[in-house]
């Protein structure tokens, strides 16, 4: 079975959004919650996963993560609704 990658967006306790990519969303979310994920989520505690999208290559997921991270907040909110 071929490995898949996911782009995800987390909602944080202070109502900010964090975007990342991984091959295991639940494991990555757990790491963020434990303070072992990204530097950003150590300061902005994650509450829940609000968006995921599957990709078949790491490169595709990384490109989409980059694109989403550069969107204005309003555009990110459109993605998750």
C-alpha distances in whole Angstrom, upper triangle without the diagonal:
4,7,9,13,16,20,22,25,27,31,33,36,39,37,35,32,29,26,23,20,17,13,15,18,19,19,21,23,24,25,27,29,30,31,28,27,28,32,33,31,33,37,35,34,31,31,28,25,27,24,20,18,15,14,11,13,15,18,18,18,21,23,23,24,27,28,28,30,32,33,36,36,37,34,31,33,33,29,29,31
4,6,10,13,17,19,23,25,29,31,35,37,35,33,29,27,24,21,17,14,11,13,16,18,18,19,22,23,24,25,28,29,30,27,25,26,30,30,29,32,34,33,32,29,30,27,24,25,22,18,16,12,11,8,9,12,14,15,15,17,19,20,21,23,24,25,26,29,30,33,33,34,31,29,31,30,26,27,29
4,7,10,14,16,20,22,26,28,31,33,32,30,26,23,20,17,13,11,7,10,13,15,15,16,18,20,20,22,24,25,26,23,21,22,26,27,26,28,31,30,28,26,27,24,21,22,19,16,14,11,9,7,8,9,13,13,12,15,17,17,18,20,22,22,23,26,27,30,30,32,29,26,28,28,24,24,27
4,7,10,13,17,19,23,25,29,30,29,27,23,20,17,14,11,9,6,9,11,14,14,14,17,19,19,20,23,24,25,22,20,21,24,25,23,26,29,27,26,23,24,21,18,19,16,12,10,7,6,5,7,8,11,10,9,12,15,14,15,18,19,19,20,23,24,27,27,28,25,22,24,24,20,21,24
4,7,10,14,16,20,22,26,27,25,23,20,17,13,11,7,6,4,7,9,12,13,12,14,17,17,17,20,22,22,20,17,17,21,21,20,23,25,24,23,20,22,19,15,16,14,10,8,6,5,6,6,6,9,8,6,9,12,11,11,14,16,15,17,20,21,24,23,25,22,19,22,22,18,18,21
4,6,10,13,16,19,22,24,22,20,16,14,11,8,5,5,6,7,7,11,12,11,12,15,16,15,18,20,20,19,16,16,20,19,18,21,23,21,20,17,18,16,12,13,10,6,5,5,6,9,9,8,11,9,6,9,11,10,9,13,14,13,14,17,18,21,20,21,19,16,18,18,15,14,18
4,7,10,14,16,20,21,19,17,13,11,7,6,4,7,9,10,8,12,13,11,12,15,16,15,17,20,19,18,15,14,18,16,16,19,21,19,19,16,17,14,11,11,8,6,5,7,8,11,11,10,11,9,6,8,10,7,6,10,11,9,11,14,14,17,16,18,15,13,15,15,12,12,16
4,7,10,13,17,18,16,14,10,8,6,6,6,8,10,10,7,10,12,10,9,13,14,12,14,17,17,17,13,13,16,15,13,17,18,16,15,12,13,11,7,8,5,4,7,9,11,14,15,13,15,13,10,11,13,10,8,12,12,10,11,14,14,16,15,16,15,11,13,14,11,10,14
4,7,10,13,14,12,10,6,5,4,7,9,11,14,13,10,12,14,11,10,14,14,12,14,17,16,17,13,13,15,13,12,15,16,13,13,10,11,9,6,6,5,7,9,12,15,18,18,17,18,16,13,13,14,12,9,12,13,9,10,13,12,14,12,14,12,9,10,12,9,8,12
4,6,10,11,10,8,6,5,6,8,11,13,15,14,10,11,13,11,8,12,12,10,11,14,14,15,12,12,14,11,9,13,13,10,9,6,7,6,5,6,7,9,13,15,18,21,21,19,21,19,16,16,18,15,12,15,16,12,12,15,15,15,13,15,15,11,11,14,12,10,13
4,7,8,6,6,5,7,9,12,15,16,19,18,14,14,16,14,11,14,15,11,12,15,15,17,14,14,15,12,10,13,13,9,9,6,6,6,6,6,9,12,16,19,21,25,25,23,24,23,19,20,21,18,15,18,18,14,14,17,16,15,12,14,15,11,10,14,13,10,13
4,5,5,5,6,7,11,13,16,18,21,19,16,16,17,14,11,13,14,10,10,13,13,15,13,13,13,10,8,10,10,6,5,4,5,7,9,10,13,15,19,22,24,27,27,25,26,25,22,21,23,20,17,19,20,17,15,18,17,17,14,16,17,14,13,17,16,14,16
4,5,7,10,11,15,17,20,21,24,22,19,18,19,17,14,15,16,12,11,14,14,17,16,15,15,12,10,11,10,7,6,6,6,9,12,13,16,19,22,25,28,31,31,29,30,29,25,25,27,24,21,23,24,20,19,21,21,19,16,18,20,17,16,19,19,17,18
4,6,9,11,15,18,21,23,26,25,21,21,22,20,17,18,18,15,14,17,16,19,17,16,15,12,11,12,10,7,8,9,9,12,14,14,17,20,24,27,29,32,32,30,30,29,26,25,27,24,21,22,23,19,18,20,19,17,14,16,19,16,15,19,19,17,19
4,7,10,13,16,20,22,25,23,20,20,22,19,16,18,19,15,15,18,17,20,18,17,17,13,12,14,12,9,10,9,9,11,12,12,14,18,21,24,27,30,30,28,29,27,24,24,25,22,19,21,21,17,16,18,16,15,11,13,15,13,11,15,16,13,15
4,7,10,14,17,20,23,22,18,19,21,18,15,18,18,14,15,18,16,18,16,14,14,10,10,13,11,8,10,9,10,11,12,11,13,16,19,22,24,28,27,25,26,24,21,21,21,19,16,17,17,14,12,14,13,12,9,12,13,11,10,14,14,13,15
4,7,10,14,16,20,19,15,17,18,15,13,16,16,13,14,17,16,17,14,13,14,10,10,13,12,9,10,9,10,10,10,9,10,13,16,19,20,24,24,22,22,21,17,17,18,15,13,14,14,11,9,12,11,11,8,11,11,8,9,12,12,10,13
4,7,10,13,17,16,13,15,16,12,11,14,14,10,13,15,14,15,11,9,11,8,8,11,11,9,10,8,11,11,9,10,10,12,14,17,18,22,21,19,19,18,15,14,16,13,10,12,13,10,8,11,12,12,10,14,13,10,12,15,13,12,15
4,7,10,14,14,11,14,15,12,11,15,14,12,14,17,16,15,12,10,12,10,10,14,15,12,13,11,13,12,10,10,9,10,11,14,15,18,17,15,16,15,11,11,12,10,7,9,10,7,6,10,11,12,11,14,13,9,12,14,12,11,15
4,7,11,11,9,12,13,9,10,13,12,11,14,16,15,14,10,9,12,11,11,14,16,14,14,12,15,13,11,12,10,10,11,12,13,16,15,12,13,13,9,8,11,9,6,9,11,9,8,12,13,16,15,18,16,13,15,17,14,14,18
4,7,9,8,12,12,9,11,14,13,12,16,17,17,15,11,11,15,14,14,17,19,18,17,15,17,15,12,13,11,9,9,10,10,12,11,9,10,10,6,7,10,9,6,10,12,11,11,14,16,18,18,20,18,15,18,19,15,16,19
4,5,6,9,9,7,10,12,12,12,15,16,16,14,11,12,16,16,15,18,20,19,18,16,18,16,13,15,13,10,11,10,10,12,11,8,11,12,8,9,13,12,10,13,16,15,15,18,20,22,21,24,22,18,21,22,18,18,21
4,7,9,9,8,11,13,13,14,17,18,19,16,14,15,19,20,18,21,23,22,21,18,20,18,15,17,14,11,11,9,9,10,10,8,12,12,10,11,15,14,13,16,18,18,18,22,23,25,25,27,24,21,23,24,20,20,23
4,6,6,6,9,10,11,12,14,16,17,15,13,15,19,19,17,19,22,21,19,16,17,15,12,15,14,11,12,11,12,13,13,12,16,16,12,14,17,16,15,18,20,19,19,23,24,26,25,27,25,21,23,24,20,19,22
4,6,5,6,9,10,10,12,14,15,14,12,14,17,17,15,17,20,18,16,13,14,11,9,11,10,8,10,10,12,14,15,14,17,16,13,14,17,15,14,17,19,17,17,21,21,23,22,23,22,18,19,21,17,16,19
4,5,5,6,9,10,11,12,14,14,12,15,18,18,15,17,20,18,15,12,13,10,9,12,12,11,13,13,16,18,19,17,20,20,16,18,21,19,17,21,22,20,20,24,24,26,24,25,24,21,21,23,20,18,20
4,5,5,6,9,10,11,13,11,10,13,17,17,14,16,19,18,16,13,14,13,12,15,15,14,16,15,17,18,19,17,20,20,17,18,21,20,18,21,23,21,21,25,26,27,25,28,26,23,24,25,22,20,24
4,5,5,6,9,10,11,9,7,10,13,14,11,13,16,15,13,11,13,12,10,14,14,12,14,15,16,18,18,15,18,18,15,15,19,17,15,18,20,18,17,21,22,24,22,25,24,20,21,23,20,19,22
4,5,5,6,9,10,10,8,10,13,13,10,12,15,13,11,8,9,8,8,11,12,12,15,16,18,20,20,18,21,20,17,17,20,18,16,19,21,18,17,21,22,23,21,23,22,19,19,22,19,17,20
4,5,5,6,9,9,8,12,14,15,11,12,15,14,11,9,11,10,11,14,16,15,18,19,21,23,23,21,23,23,20,20,24,22,19,22,24,22,21,25,25,26,24,26,26,22,23,25,23,20,23
4,5,5,6,5,5,9,11,12,10,10,14,13,11,10,12,13,13,16,17,17,19,20,21,23,22,20,22,23,19,19,22,21,18,21,23,21,20,24,25,26,24,27,26,23,24,26,24,22,25
4,5,5,6,4,7,9,9,6,7,10,10,8,7,10,10,11,14,15,15,18,19,21,23,23,20,22,22,19,18,21,20,17,19,21,19,17,21,22,23,21,24,23,20,21,23,21,19,23
4,5,7,8,10,12,11,8,8,11,10,7,6,8,9,11,15,16,17,20,22,24,26,26,23,26,26,22,22,25,23,20,22,24,22,20,24,24,25,22,25,25,21,22,25,23,20,23
4,5,8,10,12,13,9,8,12,12,9,10,12,13,15,18,20,20,23,24,26,28,27,25,27,27,24,23,27,25,22,24,27,24,23,26,27,28,25,28,28,25,25,28,26,24,27
4,6,8,8,9,7,5,9,10,8,9,12,14,16,19,20,21,23,25,26,28,27,24,26,27,23,22,25,24,21,22,25,23,21,24,25,26,24,27,27,24,24,28,26,24,27
4,7,8,10,9,7,11,12,11,12,15,16,16,20,20,20,23,23,24,26,25,21,24,25,21,20,23,23,20,21,24,22,20,24,25,26,25,28,28,24,26,28,26,25,28
4,7,8,7,7,11,11,10,10,14,14,14,17,17,17,19,20,21,23,22,18,20,21,18,17,20,19,16,17,20,19,17,20,22,23,22,25,24,21,22,25,23,21,25
4,5,5,7,9,10,10,11,14,15,15,17,17,17,19,20,21,23,22,18,20,20,17,15,18,18,14,15,18,16,14,17,19,20,19,23,22,19,21,24,22,21,24
4,6,5,7,9,10,12,16,17,17,19,20,20,23,24,24,27,25,21,22,23,20,18,21,20,16,17,20,18,15,18,20,21,20,23,23,20,22,25,24,23,26
4,5,6,6,8,10,13,15,15,17,18,19,21,23,24,26,25,22,22,23,20,18,20,19,15,16,18,16,13,16,17,17,16,20,20,17,19,22,21,20,23
4,5,5,5,6,10,12,13,15,16,17,20,22,23,26,25,22,23,23,20,19,21,20,16,17,19,17,14,18,19,19,17,20,21,17,18,22,20,19,22
4,6,6,9,12,14,16,18,20,21,23,25,26,29,28,25,26,26,23,21,24,23,19,20,23,20,18,21,22,22,20,24,24,21,22,25,24,22,25
4,6,9,13,15,17,19,21,22,25,27,28,31,30,27,28,28,25,23,25,24,20,21,23,21,18,20,21,21,19,22,23,20,21,25,24,22,25
4,6,9,12,14,15,17,19,22,25,26,29,29,26,27,27,23,22,24,22,19,20,21,18,16,19,19,18,16,19,20,17,18,21,21,19,21
4,7,10,12,14,17,18,22,24,26,29,28,26,27,27,23,23,25,23,20,21,23,20,18,21,21,21,18,21,22,18,19,22,21,19,21
4,6,8,10,13,15,18,21,23,26,26,23,25,24,21,21,23,21,17,20,21,18,16,20,20,20,17,19,20,16,16,19,18,15,18
4,7,9,13,15,19,21,24,27,27,25,27,26,22,23,25,22,20,22,23,19,19,22,21,21,17,19,20,17,16,19,18,15,17
4,6,9,11,15,18,21,24,25,23,25,24,20,21,23,20,18,21,21,18,18,21,20,20,17,19,19,15,14,17,15,12,14
4,6,8,11,14,17,20,21,20,22,20,17,18,20,17,15,18,18,15,16,19,18,19,16,17,17,13,13,15,13,10,13
4,7,11,14,17,20,22,21,22,20,17,18,19,16,14,17,17,14,15,18,16,17,14,14,14,11,10,11,9,6,9
4,7,10,13,17,18,18,19,16,13,15,16,13,12,15,15,11,13,16,15,16,14,14,13,10,10,11,8,6,9
4,7,10,13,15,14,16,14,11,13,14,11,11,14,14,12,14,17,16,18,17,17,15,12,13,13,10,9,12
4,7,10,12,12,14,11,9,12,13,9,10,14,13,12,14,17,16,19,18,18,16,13,15,14,10,11,13
4,7,9,10,12,10,8,12,13,10,12,15,15,14,17,19,19,22,21,22,19,17,18,18,14,14,17
4,6,7,9,6,6,10,10,9,11,14,14,14,17,19,19,23,23,23,20,18,20,20,16,17,20
4,7,9,7,8,11,12,12,14,16,17,18,20,22,23,26,26,27,24,22,24,23,20,21,23
4,5,5,7,9,10,11,13,15,16,17,19,21,22,25,26,27,24,22,25,24,21,22,25
4,6,5,6,9,10,10,12,14,15,16,19,20,24,24,26,23,21,24,24,20,21,25
4,5,5,6,9,10,11,12,14,15,17,19,22,24,25,22,21,24,24,20,22,25
4,6,5,6,9,10,11,12,14,16,17,21,22,23,20,18,21,21,17,19,22
4,5,5,6,9,10,10,12,14,16,19,20,21,18,16,19,19,15,17,20
4,5,5,6,9,10,10,13,15,18,19,21,18,16,20,20,17,18,22
4,5,5,6,9,10,11,13,17,18,20,17,15,19,19,16,18,21
4,5,5,6,8,10,11,14,15,17,14,12,15,15,12,14,18
4,5,5,6,9,10,13,14,16,14,11,15,15,12,14,18
4,6,5,6,9,12,14,16,14,12,16,17,14,16,20
4,6,5,7,10,12,14,11,10,14,14,12,15,18
4,5,5,9,9,11,8,7,11,11,9,11,15
4,6,8,9,12,10,8,12,14,12,14,17
4,7,9,11,10,9,13,14,13,15,18
4,6,8,6,6,10,11,10,13,15
4,5,5,7,9,10,11,13,15
4,5,5,6,9,10,11,13
4,5,5,6,9,10,11
4,5,5,7,9,10
4,5,5,7,9
4,5,5,6
4,6,5
4,6
4
